[in-house]
Amino acid sequence: MYAKLQSFIAKSVSRSNACWMTLGLSSSATLASLWVFLHTAPLPIIVLILNLATLLAIGLQQWRSRKSIKFQPRELAERLLQVQENERHRLSRELHDDIGQLLTAAKLQSDWLKRRLPEELQDHCVLLCGTLNETLAKVRDVSAILNPRQLTSLGLEASLRAHLLKTLEHTPVHWSLECQQRLDGIAEEIAVATFRITQEAVTNMLRHAQAHNLLVRLQRLPQGLSLFISDDGQGFSPVINPGLEGQQGMAGMSERVDQLGGTLSVKSQAGKGTRIEALFPWAPRAVERASPHKVPQ
């Protein structure tokens, strides 16, 4: 019984409820003091002033807290994306450095055994070597997906092309990556968001769309970097709030675009494919470099 009562009190007296209770009690105390001051023996004026000051301070605090709540969801989304990227980088390092090294050592040991085992065990050793090679390749692929290191060394266009080539290599999807302008000088946060959105769109297409054709187009516009993704798959029904409807991938796309102050448009219909358009505005320091430059022939 005591545990239930304690739980009820903990749930009831939340931070918001506590603020309102404090405000209500202060209001009551002020009104009571005012009533006593007007109808009975004289009340020291300092008591009334203190009550009024308390009421004013608490009311101001409540107003400021309600105003700051408006900014919390966006700040929370930005922090969540930062945590996700940091965690992906950590997992990528562990896969590449720790597990990758262990698998490489196991592969070397299996090669050593293969040269010394009798003939009747060679087939088993060949199977073991093949399994280790395949596992090592999978680990490297997952590490690259979690942390696309080539974004820094190769740039956005080459990284996207390498990802599409690797991901769609053994699928019936015909894909095209169009980019008519140079993409050097792109801010890291824009490059990462563009790569992640394309990565999520391609993953969703492979899982659900059963598409045969995919187009990814990058354009360097004066107002920002434009990303366009289109497929001819089964399509789906976009919703206003994808996070609440279980469309976590689309919610992640929207959060990345919102974090950078951009815009996202998703158009899809059953049987008519999907079109995703995102625009990432340039940072103020990069506006002078934002004009499109044609790739020299």
FENMORA-V247584 format. One record per run of one state. SS is the DSSP state (h for helix, s for strand, l for the rest). FROM is the first residue (numbers start at 1). LEN is the number of residues. Records with the same first field share a line. If there is no record, write none. Layout:
SS=FROM-LEN, FROM-LEN
This chain:
l=1-1, 13-2, 40-5, 115-4, 147-3, 154-2, 168-6, 180-1, 182-6, 210-3, 222-2, 232-16, 260-3, 269-5, 282-2, 290-4, 295-3
h=2-11, 15-25, 45-70, 119-28, 150-4, 156-12, 188-22, 248-12, 284-6
s=174-6, 181-1, 213-9, 224-8, 263-6, 274-8, 294-1
